[in-house]
Amino acid sequence: MAHTPKALYRDEGIVLRTQKLGEADRIVTVLTRRHGKVRAVAKGVRRTKSKFGSRLEPFSHVDLQFYTGRNLDIVNQAESIRSYGNDVVDDYPSYTAGTAVLETADRLTSEEKEPSLRLFLLVVGALRALADRTHPAGLVLDAFLLRSMSVAGWEPALTDCARCAEPGPHRHFSVPAGGSVCPACRPTGSAMPNPVTIDLLDALLTGDWDRAEAAQGTNRREGSGLVAALLQWHLERGLRSLPLVDRSDQAAPRGSELMTP
């Protein structure tokens, strides 16, 4: 029987997680730019302090060469583009937010090899913002969660009614209904969030960072609660990492101390 050559392919990706395999190998889960989520074996990386293995840690943005395996693909080359790990791990709010970003990306890509360029770009953008401390970590995470829900087809209704599209704004918010609801459609048990909180979520969804960062700590915390509830509703079970997120940067607006001359 003729031997079929193994197909090689190259892509860049973000390492979402790793798990041990056998004595020396590791299974690496990567969200790639063109091939979606790929689970692949990195052989021998646990034997030595190999540069190859260190490039395949979570939070790493890498250029990879794979060859197609029978069950799992094999990583046979890895070049670092940027490792966000060191910068993210140094700051506890950034680290806990980053961990939730990686877990969310993993959960939202249940189908392997299903391309999702928009989600890949969101993950890269979120990790860069966390590593560079561009914005408060809690806001970066909530913006990522809202936008990744939008990519998945679950964008919350923040102005018009989620059920009948009656123009808003509306005072009530229902997680099962998918966002703001008008009086006629309002289910029992709907929340009544502060209108400023809904405005914050809109700012995070649209990337209006000046408006988002002007929000007070109480509105940031209320917004985080709504975002987490929406995500949990759609995923049907919560993220392990979300309750561990350090929200200390939401106690007061960041940067206010920098306003003094």
C-alpha positions as CSV (number, residue, x, y, z in Angstrom):
1,M,0.0,0.0,0.0
2,A,1.4,3.4,-1.0
3,H,2.5,5.7,1.9
4,T,0.5,8.9,1.8
5,P,2.6,12.0,2.7
6,K,1.5,13.9,5.7
7,A,0.0,17.3,4.9
8,L,2.0,20.2,6.3
9,Y,0.3,23.5,7.0
10,R,1.4,26.8,8.7
11,D,-0.6,29.3,10.7
12,E,-0.3,31.7,13.6
13,G,-2.2,31.3,16.8
14,I,-2.7,32.0,20.4
15,V,-2.1,29.1,22.8
16,L,-5.3,28.7,24.9
17,R,-4.3,25.8,27.1
18,T,-2.0,22.8,27.4
19,Q,-2.2,19.3,28.9
20,K,0.3,16.6,29.6
21,L,0.4,13.6,27.4
22,G,2.5,10.6,28.3
23,E,6.0,11.1,29.8
24,A,7.3,13.9,27.7
25,D,4.6,15.2,25.3
26,R,2.0,17.9,25.6
27,I,-1.3,18.5,23.9
28,V,-1.6,22.2,22.9
29,T,-4.9,23.9,22.2
30,V,-4.4,26.8,19.8
31,L,-6.8,29.3,18.4
32,T,-5.4,30.0,14.9
33,R,-6.0,32.8,12.5
34,R,-7.1,30.7,9.5
35,H,-7.9,27.2,10.8
36,G,-9.9,28.0,14.0
37,K,-9.2,25.9,17.0
38,V,-6.5,23.2,16.6
39,R,-5.5,20.6,19.2
40,A,-2.0,19.3,18.4
41,V,0.7,17.2,20.0
42,A,4.1,18.9,20.8
43,K,6.5,15.9,21.2
44,G,9.2,15.8,23.8
45,V,8.6,19.3,25.1
46,R,8.5,18.2,28.8
47,R,11.8,16.4,28.7
48,T,14.1,19.4,28.7
49,K,13.8,23.1,29.2
50,S,13.4,23.4,25.5
51,K,12.8,26.8,23.8
52,F,10.2,24.9,21.7
53,G,8.2,24.0,24.8
54,S,8.5,27.5,26.3
55,R,7.0,29.0,23.1
56,L,3.9,26.8,23.5
57,E,2.7,28.2,26.9
58,P,-0.8,29.8,27.3
59,F,-0.9,33.5,26.4
60,S,1.7,32.9,23.7
61,H,1.2,34.3,20.1
62,V,3.1,31.9,17.9
63,D,3.8,31.1,14.3
64,L,3.4,27.3,14.0
65,Q,3.9,24.6,11.5
66,F,1.7,21.5,11.8
67,Y,1.4,18.2,10.0
68,T,-1.9,16.4,9.9
69,G,-2.1,13.4,12.2
70,R,-4.7,10.6,12.3
71,N,-6.3,11.8,15.5
72,L,-4.4,14.9,16.6
73,D,-2.1,17.1,14.4
74,I,1.6,17.4,15.3
75,V,3.3,20.7,16.0
76,N,6.8,20.5,14.5
77,Q,7.9,24.1,14.4
78,A,7.0,27.1,16.7
79,E,8.4,30.7,16.4
80,S,7.3,33.3,18.9
81,I,5.5,36.4,17.6
82,R,4.8,37.8,21.1
83,S,4.5,36.1,24.5
84,Y,1.9,38.0,26.5
85,G,2.4,35.7,29.4
86,N,5.1,37.5,31.4
87,D,3.4,40.9,31.2
88,V,-0.1,39.5,32.0
89,V,1.1,37.3,34.9
90,D,2.9,40.2,36.6
91,D,-0.5,41.9,37.3
92,Y,-3.1,39.9,39.1
93,P,-6.2,41.7,37.6
94,S,-4.7,41.3,34.1
95,Y,-3.8,37.6,34.7
96,T,-7.3,36.7,36.0
97,A,-8.9,38.6,33.2
98,G,-6.6,37.0,30.6
99,T,-7.3,33.5,31.9
100,A,-11.1,34.2,31.4
101,V,-10.4,35.5,27.9
102,L,-8.6,32.2,27.0
103,E,-11.2,30.0,28.6
104,T,-14.0,31.9,26.8
105,A,-12.3,31.5,23.4
106,D,-11.9,27.8,24.1
107,R,-15.5,27.4,25.0
108,L,-16.8,29.4,22.1
109,T,-14.9,27.3,19.5
110,S,-16.5,23.9,20.3
111,E,-16.0,22.8,16.6
112,E,-12.3,22.3,15.8
113,K,-10.9,23.5,12.5
114,E,-13.8,25.9,12.1
115,P,-12.2,29.3,11.1
116,S,-13.1,32.3,13.3
117,L,-10.9,35.2,12.3
118,R,-13.0,37.7,14.2
119,L,-12.7,35.8,17.5
120,F,-8.9,35.3,16.9
121,L,-8.5,39.1,16.4
122,L,-10.5,39.8,19.6
123,V,-8.3,37.5,21.6
124,V,-5.1,39.1,20.3
125,G,-6.5,42.6,21.0
126,A,-7.6,41.7,24.5
127,L,-4.3,40.1,25.5
128,R,-2.4,43.1,24.0
129,A,-4.5,45.5,26.0
130,L,-4.0,43.5,29.2
131,A,-0.3,43.1,28.7
132,D,0.2,46.8,27.8
133,R,-2.2,48.0,30.6
134,T,-4.0,50.1,27.9
135,H,-7.3,50.1,29.8
136,P,-8.5,48.7,33.2
137,A,-8.4,44.9,33.1
138,G,-12.0,44.4,34.1
139,L,-13.3,46.6,31.3
140,V,-11.0,44.9,28.8
141,L,-12.5,41.5,29.8
142,D,-16.1,42.7,29.7
143,A,-15.5,44.3,26.3
144,F,-14.0,41.1,25.0
145,L,-16.9,39.0,26.4
146,L,-19.6,41.3,24.9
147,R,-17.8,41.3,21.5
148,S,-17.2,37.6,21.5
149,M,-20.9,37.0,22.3
150,S,-21.7,39.2,19.3
151,V,-19.4,37.1,17.1
152,A,-21.2,34.0,18.3
153,G,-24.6,35.6,17.3
154,W,-25.6,36.5,20.9
155,E,-25.1,40.2,20.9
156,P,-27.3,41.6,23.7
157,A,-30.1,44.1,22.9
158,L,-29.0,47.3,24.8
159,T,-31.5,49.9,23.3
160,D,-34.5,48.3,21.5
161,C,-36.5,45.5,23.0
162,A,-34.8,42.1,22.6
163,R,-38.2,40.4,21.9
164,C,-40.2,42.7,19.7
165,A,-37.6,45.4,18.7
166,E,-39.8,48.2,20.2
167,P,-37.4,51.2,20.1
168,G,-35.9,52.0,23.4
169,P,-34.2,52.7,25.7
170,H,-36.2,50.5,28.1
171,R,-35.8,50.3,31.9
172,H,-35.9,46.5,32.2
173,F,-33.3,43.9,31.3
174,S,-33.8,40.2,31.0
175,V,-30.9,37.8,30.6
176,P,-33.0,34.9,29.1
177,A,-34.7,37.3,26.7
178,G,-31.3,38.6,25.6
179,G,-31.1,42.1,26.9
180,S,-33.4,45.2,27.2
181,V,-37.1,44.5,27.2
182,C,-40.1,46.8,26.8
183,P,-43.0,46.8,29.3
184,A,-45.2,44.5,27.1
185,C,-42.5,41.9,26.7
186,R,-40.9,42.1,30.2
187,P,-40.7,38.6,31.8
188,T,-41.1,38.3,35.6
189,G,-37.8,38.6,37.4
190,S,-36.3,41.1,35.0
191,A,-33.6,43.3,36.4
192,M,-33.7,47.1,36.5
193,P,-30.1,48.1,35.9
194,N,-29.0,51.7,36.1
195,P,-29.3,53.3,32.7
196,V,-25.6,54.4,33.1
197,T,-24.7,50.7,33.3
198,I,-26.4,49.9,30.0
199,D,-24.6,52.9,28.5
200,L,-21.3,51.4,29.7
201,L,-22.1,48.1,28.1
202,D,-22.8,49.9,24.8
203,A,-19.5,51.8,25.1
204,L,-17.6,48.5,25.6
205,L,-19.4,46.8,22.7
206,T,-18.6,49.7,20.3
207,G,-15.1,50.4,21.6
208,D,-15.8,53.9,23.0
209,W,-13.1,53.7,25.7
210,D,-13.5,57.4,26.8
211,R,-17.1,56.8,27.6
212,A,-16.4,53.4,29.2
213,E,-13.6,54.6,31.4
214,A,-15.7,57.5,32.7
215,A,-18.1,55.0,34.3
216,Q,-18.1,54.7,38.1
217,G,-17.1,51.6,40.0
218,T,-20.7,50.7,40.9
219,N,-21.8,50.8,37.2
220,R,-18.7,48.7,36.3
221,R,-19.6,46.1,38.8
222,E,-23.2,46.0,37.8
223,G,-22.2,45.8,34.1
224,S,-19.8,42.9,34.9
225,G,-22.6,41.0,36.6
226,L,-24.9,41.4,33.6
227,V,-22.2,40.3,31.1
228,A,-21.3,37.3,33.2
229,A,-25.0,36.3,33.5
230,L,-25.5,36.6,29.7
231,L,-22.4,34.5,28.9
232,Q,-23.4,31.9,31.4
233,W,-26.9,31.7,30.0
234,H,-25.6,31.2,26.5
235,L,-22.9,28.7,27.4
236,E,-25.3,26.8,29.7
237,R,-22.7,26.5,32.4
238,G,-20.3,29.0,33.9
239,L,-16.7,29.6,33.2
240,R,-14.4,28.2,35.9
241,S,-12.2,31.3,35.6
242,L,-14.8,34.0,35.8
243,P,-15.5,34.0,39.6
244,L,-11.8,34.3,40.1
245,V,-11.4,37.5,38.2
246,D,-9.9,40.3,40.3
247,R,-12.3,43.3,39.9
248,S,-10.3,45.6,42.3
249,D,-9.8,48.0,39.4
250,Q,-13.5,48.6,39.4
251,A,-13.6,50.1,42.8
252,A,-13.1,53.6,41.4
253,P,-12.6,55.1,38.0
254,R,-9.0,54.5,37.0
255,G,-6.8,57.4,36.0
256,S,-8.6,60.0,38.2
257,E,-5.4,60.4,40.2
258,L,-3.6,61.3,36.9
259,M,-5.9,64.2,36.3
260,T,-4.2,66.5,38.8
261,P,-1.7,68.9,37.3
